[in-house]
Amino acid sequence: MAKTTNQILTLVALLLLGCQQQEGLKIINSTGQPLILKSFKGKIVDHDTFQIQQQTRTIALEAPQFFMVEMEEQFFPLYLSPHTEVELSIDKDGLIYQGDGSYFNNALLESRRIDPCDYNYETGLTKAQYLSYRDSLEQQLNEIPTGRFSKIEKQIWKDELQSYRLMSKFYRLFVNGLLLLQENCSDDLEDDVLKQIFQLHQHLETGSGIYSGMTLDLMNAYWNTKNVDESHYPHLPDNLKERLLALKINNIIPSGKKFNVLDSTLTAFKKQYPNSVYSTEIENNYKDIMVFKKGKKAKDIVAYNAEGDAVQLLAQEKDLLIIKVWATWCKPCIEELNEFQSLEEKYSDIPFVKVSIDHDREKWSSFGKIKRTENSYIIPRNSDNSFFEDYKIEGAGRYIIIGKDNRFINAFAELHDLEKAILNRL
């Protein structure tokens, strides 16, 4: 009898556990706005993207991790654990979290409001002004209550604040050194701060997407401007050089540019680090991007015209099709509009298609700087349109050139590539 009772209790426990696992992480969107939730789950910068409209969304989650919430071109951190429930809403100060983990996450939000990492502002200050400004931020950050943080939350909080201090310091050293402003900056100073940034090993693996993205951008900007790579830093530990090179490769991959450079860099990485823990992720990302090589078949794109009608952009094959992916909030996109539209007029026999990824249809339709033609469409960034996954669209500011039989000529083109592609066709 006791054995039977134990078996029943075990079965009930397993069923309850199964229900709990099936329930997963529950996200409730009460903001009145569509949200995009990005999960940064990899050791470098790997993510899944979830669209959350006015609804409750359940997400399978195996371990605690950082997410990034995108709402109307604004980005917010969110740290979540499995089998929890969080509600996102808006108050007078903006986004606010309620439910499990809300105390910690609202503290993270407050830290972002205090320290927005406005590097354009910070690098314009004198040294005395900069130090005074950072001191005032430190004082405000230290006033945020942390007494109810768990042990792991305290460590994450410490890493988050330290990472932002280091990023600010590195960016100032780097920019002021480049522009020969008021400080005498040496490569050694920059290298030392860069090394401290990447020594936050745990944070690099589990940190927020905002931090990961800035790290990636700054590191590559630094190396590209100095025209150097990891081989120029013999004093850095080998595991740090491995991490930096892996980051560099994963930054090249999403751009889709210079496939030959990518191939040679990946080969060198495998040779130097044959047993790297980053190899699997790099190879998977590499396979994903290979579908965009010249000559590969392009997937159809469903976009919407001003009347809201769905249009298949590749339904009728053309010898050449040029697509501009843009948005009203993308400053570089706007700056290139005149030249793009001049090409459109110059080569009127070639279809030039403008695809906006704005959230707001009204803002797009009323935007005055773009000439309204039958080839102007929108695919809202907060929709579940397959265009974003099919074409690896991470943001605005990209050109796609498609040729005969709907095969790619250049899936990651820049403005200066367009006329060359046209003349090659002629």
N, C-alpha and C positions, 0 to 999 in steps of 0.2 A: 504493500500500500504506500509506504514511504517512498519507495522507488518510483512508483507511478506518479505520486504527487510532485516529486522532484522533476520528473520528465515534463509534467504539465507546466510547472513553473518555468523551467528552462525554455519550453516552447513559447510561452507567453512573453518571456524576456526577449527572445529572438524576434518575435513579431513586433514588439514595441520598438526594439532597436531598428528593425527594418523600416518601420513607419517613420522613426526619427530621421534615419538616413535619407529616406525618400523625400521628407519634408524639406531638407536642405536649408539654405540661407534665404530668408524672405525679405524682399525689398518692397516697401510701400511708397509710391510716389504721390504725395499730396501737395506738390508745388504749384500745380496748375500749368506746368510747362513739361514738354517732353524732355527726357534725360537720356544721356549716353553714359554708360558705365563701362569703364575699361579695367580689366583685371591684369595687373602686372605680376605674373606668376613665375616667370623664368628667372634664371640666374643672371641674365643680361637684361634684355628689354623685350620679353615675349608677352603678348596680351591677347585676351579675348574681349570682344566688344558686345555689349548687350544694349538693346534699345528698350527703354522703359517709358511707355506712354502713361496715360491716366489709369493705372492698374497696379495690381500686386504681381510681382515677378519672383519666382522661386528659382534659385541657382544652386547647382550642385557644387559644393566647396569641400575640399579634402583637408585643408589646413588654413590657419589664419593668414591673411595677406592684405596688402594695400590695394585699394581701388582708386581710380580717379573718376570723379563725377564731372561731366561736361554739361553745362546749362547755359544756353544763349552765349556761346563763345567764351564762357568763363569756366575755370577749372578749380575743383575742390578735392582735397584728400579725404579718404574714408578707409578706415582700418576695420576689417570684419572677420568674424570667426564662423565656423560651421554651426548649423542648427540655431541660428539667432535670427532676430527680427528687428529691422530698423526702418523708421519712417522718415522721409525727407519732406520738409515743408519750408515755408518762407515766413519770416517775421520782419520787423522794421529794419533789422540789420542785414537781411538777406537770407541765405540758406541756413537751415538749422536741422539738427538731427534729433530724433526721439527714439526711445526703445533701447535695446541692448547696445552697450558700448557707447551710448550717446555722450556720457560725461567726457570721455577721452576724445572722441571725435569732434565735439564742439570746442574743446581746448585746442585741437589742431586747427580748426577753422579760425579761431581767434588769433592763433599765432600767425596765420597767413595774412589776416587783416592788418596785424601790427607790422609784420615784415613781408611786404609784397614782393621783395626781391626786384626792386625797380632799378636795374643796373644802369639804364640810361640816366636816371637821376643821380645815382651814387657816383658814377664816374665823372660827372660834371662838377663835383664838389672839390674844394681844396682839401688838402690833407687834414687840416684842423677841423673843417666843417664835417668831413667824412667821419672822423673819429668821434666827434660830438654826436652826430646822427646815430651812429651804431651804438654808442653808449645809451642814448635815449631809448632805442629799441630794446636793448638788453634789460633795462630797468622795467619796461612794460611787460616783456616776456616773463621776467622773474615774478611778476605780480599775478600771473595766471595760476589759479589754484590747482594743485596736482596731488593733494592729499588722498584722493580716492582712487588714484591710479593703481592698477595691479603691478606686480613686479616686472612683467614683460612690457607693460605700457610705459613704465618709468624708463626702461632701457631704450625703447623706441623713441620716446620723447627726447631723451638725451641725444640720441643719434640724429634725430631730425634737426634739432636746434644747432648742433655742432656742424652738421652738413651745410646748413644755410650760412653760418658764419664763414666757413671755409670757402664756399662758393662766392660769397661777396668779396672776400679778401683776394681770392685768385683772379676774379674778373677785374678787379681794380688794378692789381699788379699788371695783368696782361694788357688791358686797354691802355693804361697810362704808360706802360713800357713801349707799346706800339706807337702811341701818339707823341712820345717824348715830352710828356707833361711835367708836372712839378716834382715827381719823385724819380730818383735814379734806381731803376729796377734791373736786376740781373736775372739771367736764366736760372741761376741757382735758387733764388727766392721763389720763382714761379714753380720750379720743379719740386721744391720742398712742400709747397702748399698742395700741388697736384698729388703728390705722394700721400699726404695726410688725407686728402679726399678719398682716394682709392683704398686707403687702409681701413676705412669703415666697411670691412668685409661683409658683416651681417647686414648692414644697411643697404649695400649694393644689391644683395640677393633678395631682400624683402621690402625695400624702401618704396616710397611713393613714386608714381609715374612722373610727377612734376620734377622731382629731384633727379631721377634717372635720365630724363630728357635733357635737363640742363647740363648734367655731367657729360653726357655724350656730345652735346653741341660744343661745349667749351673745350673739351679735350681735343676734338677734331679741329676746331678753329685754331687752337694753339699749335697743334702739329702741322696743319696745312700752312699756316702763316709762317712758321719757322722753317717750313720745308724739310721736316725731319720725321723720323719714325722711332720705334722703340729701340732700334739698334744704337741710337745716339745717346742712350741713357744707361751706360754700363753699371752705374751705381745703384740702379733700381733692382729690387729683388726679382728673381726670375718669375715667381708666381704672379707678381704685380705686372710684369711685362706681358705675361701670357694673358692676363685679364684685359689689359689695355688693347692688345692686338685683337682679341676676340671682340671687344667692343667696336674697334675700328672696322672689322669685317662686317659685323652686324649693322653698322651704320651705312656701309657701302651697299649692302644687299637691298634694302628697301628703296634706295634711290634708283636702282635699275640701270645706272649709268656705267659705262666702261666695263662691259662684261669681261673683256680680256684682262683688265686690271684685277677684277674680282677673281677670275680663275687663277691667275698667278699668285695673288695674295693668299688665297685659300690653300693652294699647293704648298706654299712656303710655310704656312701655319701648321699644316699636317706633318710636314717634315720636321719642324722644330719642336712641335708638341704632339707626338703621335698618340699619346694617351690622354689628351686634354678632356676635362669634364665638360667643356663647351662644344666639343666636336659634333655631338648629335644634334644639338639645337642649331648650330651653324649650318650643318648639312641639310636639315629640314627646311630652314629658311631659304637656303640656296635652291633647293628643288622647287619651292613655291615661286621663286622669281624667274626661273628658267622658262616658264610658259610665256614670258614677254619678250623672248629673244626675237630678233628680226626673222621674219618668215613664219612665225607661229601664228595659228589661227586666233583671231580676236573674238571674244564672246559678244553677243548682242547687248545693246544698252537701251533700257527703257527709260525715257525721260518725259517730262511734261511741258507742254507749251503754255502760253499765257492764259489760254482758255481752260486749262486743266486736263486736256486730252493727252492720253498716253501715246507716245511715238517711239517706234523701234528705229533707232538711228542707223543700224547696220542692215536693215531689212532689204534695202536695195544696194547691191554691191556697186562700188565706184572705183575708178582708177586711183583716186586719192581722196582721203577725208582727213581734215585737220580739226581736232577737238581741243578747245581751251577749257580747262577746269578752273573755275574762279569763284569768288564770292564778294559781296559788297563790302565786307569787313577786311578783305585782304588787300593791304596797301600796295604791295608789289604787283598784284594782279591789275589794279586800277592804273598804275603807272605804265603798264605795258599795253593797255587797251588801245591807245591811239595808233601805235605801230601795228598791232594785230589787225585793227579795222582798216588800216591803210593797205595792208596785204590783201585783205578781203576784197577791197575795191579794185586793187591792181590785178588780181587774178580772179575775176568774177565768175569764171567757168568752174572754179574749184569750190566745193562746199566747205565753208568754215563754220564750225558749230561751236556755240558758246554754251557750256553747261555750268550753271550756278549750283553751288551746294549750300546756299543760304538756308537757314531754318525758316525764315520769315518770307513767305511768298509775296506779301504786299510790299515789303522792303525791296525785294528783287524787281518786281514788276514796275515800281515807281522810280527805280534808280535811273537818273538822267544821263549819266555819262556813257551809257551803252546804246548803240544804235539798234533799234528794234527791227529785227528781220525775222523771217520764217525759221531761221536757224538758231533761235535763242530759246533755251530750255532751262528747266530747273529739276534737280534731284535733291530734295531736302536732306541735309546731313543727318537729321534725327529720324529719318525713315528707315525701313528695313529693306530698302532697295539693294539688290545683289551687286550693283555697280561698285560699291565701296569695297566689298570683298573680292569680286572678280578682277578689279583693276588695282587693288591695294592702294586705295585712295585714303591717305592719312590726313590730308588737308588740302587747301586751295593752292593754286599756283603751279599748274602742271599742264603740259601739252601732250597730246597723243596723236601720232601720225599713223594712219592705217591705209594700206594700199590695195592693190587688186586682190580679189578673192578674200577680202576681209582679213588680210594678213598684216601683222605688225611691220612697220618700217622703223618706228621708234616710239616705244610705249612710254618713255620718260624723257621726252624732248624738252628743249628750252626754246625761247623765242628765236634765237639766232639760228636754230636748226630748221625752221619752217621753210624759208625761201630756198635753202639748199635742197631740201626734199622736193620742192616744187620744180626747180630747175632740172634736177636729175630726172624727174618724170618727163619733162618736156624734151 
